[in-house]
Amino acid sequence: PPRSTLFPYTTLFRSSQLTEKEMVVAIYAEAVEALKIGDAYFAKKKFKEAESLLPQSEWAAKASLMASYADYSRNAFSKSIFGLERHIANYPADKNIPYAHYLIAICYYEQILDEKKDLQPLVQAKEKFEFIIFTYPETDYATDARFKLDLIIDQLAAKEMSIARYYMKTEKWIPALNRLKIVVEKYDRTVFVEEALHRLVEVYYKIGLVEEAKQAAAILGYNYQSGKWYERSYKVFNKKYKTKKIKKTKEMGLIRRKIKGLFE
């Protein structure tokens, strides 16, 4: 249907004299309706219009935040982050500032695809979620941030392992060692620590550091003696040992999650 049918406020503007506040409320409502039917681009335009009509008011703050949400809803993450940072600077007293910080973190978070992609969104999301947990510890945003932080740490470990495997494949042993040590030292609570310890055994043994290889194998054995990676490490020193056949399983990526609420 034509937009004039969906949004009667445009006709209202032409047929009556409204106060500035009434006009802002009407434009804001028009923007919300556009967002509900999926026209996020038009919604952002109307939210910005509402903000400019009554600057520094409560409605201007709401419109500013919702303009950034409209960008987020159409996956325009860079624009959303820019708008949210502007919102935080322009409306420092706004009660929804914690939400603005949270939405910035989500914009970074939703750019995390897999361990082979750019590392920067992972780091930025981690830093922002940590800021939320520290600054707003009693909020729902902090609760969700703690959950997402665990997933981000897993992804960071996966990224380091992916790089380490590449260095091993290209026989760049020292860079590989450095990446594997990061996983063991910084991400020892992730699922990747077992593989990292095993790869340390392989690399140390490969470059002739047998004692260091034995130390890594001992740590692996002490903590994960029944695991598949310990069996593989055992075989590094005992070539005749036959490892059990292991079925490979496909790792699942992160599930994209959207924010539901609108500030109407």
N, C-alpha and C positions, 0 to 999 in steps of 0.2 A: 504493500500500500504506500501511497505518497507520504512523505514526511509530514506534510501539513495535517494529515488525518491522524497520524500517531502523536503528534506534538501540537495540541491546540493552543499552547502558550504564545506561539508566534502570531497567531491571529489576535490573541488577547492584547498583545503589545500595541497593535495597530488601532484597536477599537476603544481603548480606554487609557486614562492617565494613571500610571502606577508610581508609587514611591520607589526610590532606589532599592530599598530592602525587598519590597514585593517583586521587583523586576529580577533581582538576584535570585530570590527563592524560586521564581518561575523558570529562569534559565537553568538553575541547578536541577530542578525536577525534570526538565527536558533532557539534560545530560544523563541523569540516572536512567530514564526510560530508554535512551539510546544504548546505554551500556547493557541494559537487560536484554535487548533484542540482538546484541552482538555487534553493534556499530561503535566500536571503541574509538575509532579515529574521530568520528563526529562528536562523540561524548567528550573526548579530551578538549576539542575545540570549544565546546560550550562551557565546560568547567573553567577553562582559562578566561573565557568571556565573563563568567560570573565573578571570578576572582578580581578581574580588573575594574569591575563596576563599583565595588565596595572594598577597597584595599584595607588590609589590617583588621578587618572585622572577623567575627566568628565564622561567617559564611565564606569569606575569602580563604581562611585557613582550611576549611573543609573542602572547598573547591580545588585548592592547590594540591591537597593530598590525593583527592580523587582523580585529578588529571594524571598524576603519576601512576595511580592504580590502573587507569585506562591504558596507559602505555604498557604496563606490566601484563595486563590481560591479553594484549595482542603480541606478546613476546618481544616488545621493543625494550629490551632490558637496559641498554645504555641510556636511552632517553629517560626511562623510569628512574634510574639511579641519579641522573643529573637533576631531575625534577625533585626528587626526595631530598637530596643534599641542599638544594635551594630552599625547599620547604623548611628544613631544620634551621637553616640560617635566618630565614625571614620570619618564622613564627616560633621562636624558642619557647614561648609560654604555652604553646598548644598542648592540650592534654593527650593528643595522639602522637606525640614525638616518639615514644617507645615503639609504636606501630610503624612509624616511618623508618626507624633503624632496622626493625625486623624485616620490613619489605625490601630494604636494600640487601640485607643478607639473603633473602629468598631469591632476589634477582641474580645474585652471584651463584647461589646454590643450584638454580635451575639451568645454569649453563654447564654444570658438571655432567658429562656424558659417559665417559669411561676413562680408564687409566692411560690411554694413548693420546688423549686430548691435552690441550694447553693446561699447564699447572696453575696459572694465575687465578682463575676463578675459584679453584679449590682453596688457595691461600687466603684470598680475599673473603670468601665465605667463612672460613675458619676464624679469621680475625674479628669479623663482625659478630658472629655468634658468641664468641668469647666476650666481646664488649657488652653484649646484651645480658649474658649471664652475670657479669660483674656489676653492671650498672642497674639492671632491673631484675634482681634475683628472685623476687616473689611473684613475678608475673607469669601468665601462661606462655608468653613469648620465650621466657627463660627455660621453661619446661620443655618446649619444643626444640629450642636451641640445643639443649643438652643431648637430646635424641639425635638430632641431625649432626651434631659434632662427632658423635661416634661413627656415623656413616662417612663423614668427611675424612676422619683419621684413617679409616679402612681404605678409602680412595687414595689418600696420600701415600699410604704404604704400597698400594697396588701400583701407583705411578713409579715409585722408586724401584720396585721389583721389575717393572717393565723395562726401565732404563738399564738396570743391572743385567737383565737377560740379553739385551741388545749388545752391551759391552762385552759380555761373555761370548756371544755369537761372533763378534768381530775381533775377539782375542785381545781386547783392551783390559788387561787383568787388574791394573791398579784402579782405574775409574770404577770398574765393577766392584772391587773390594770396598771402595768408599761408599757406594750406594747400598751395598748389602749391610755394612756397618750401621748406616742410618736406620735401616729397618729394624735391626736387632736392638739398637740403643734407644730409638725414639718411638718405635711402634711395636714394642714387645708384647702388647696385649691384643694384637690383630692376628688374623688367621694366616698372615704371611710370614710370621717369624720362623716357623718350622722350615719352610722352603729357604728362607734367607740363611739360616744356619747351615743347611745342607749345601747351598751354593758356596758358602764360605769354605766349607770342607773341600769342595771341588776345586775352587780357585787356589786356595793355599797349597793343596797337593800338586796342582798343575804347575805352579811356579817354584816348587821345591821346598816350601815351608811346611814340612811334615808335622813338626811339633804343634804349630799353630792350627793345622788341619785337625790334629788329634784333640786339641783343646775345644774347638768348635763342635766336633763330633761328640765329645764328652758332655758338653752342655746340652746338646740335642738329645743324647741318650738319657741323661738324668731327668729331663723334663718330658720327653716325648718318645720313650723307648718303644712303645707299641705302634708308633706312627709310620706311615709309608716313607717319609723323608729320612727317618733314621735307618730304615732298611737300605735305602739307596746310599747313604753315607757309609754304612757298614761295608757295602760292596766296593767302595773306593779303596778300602784297605784289604779287602778279601775278594779278589777278582772272581773266585769260583763260586761265591755265594749267589744263589738264585733268588731274586726278589719275586714276590707274589705279583700276579697280574692285577693291575689296577684299572678300573673303568674310569675313563675321563668324564667329568661332568661339566656342563657349561655353566659358567658363572653368570648369575643374574645381575643386571644393572640396577641402578637406583630407580625407584618409582617416582615419577614426577608428581608433586602435590601442589595444588592450587589453594590460594586463600579464598574463602567463601564470602566473608562479610563485606557489606557495603555500608558506608556511613551516610545513611539517609536522614 
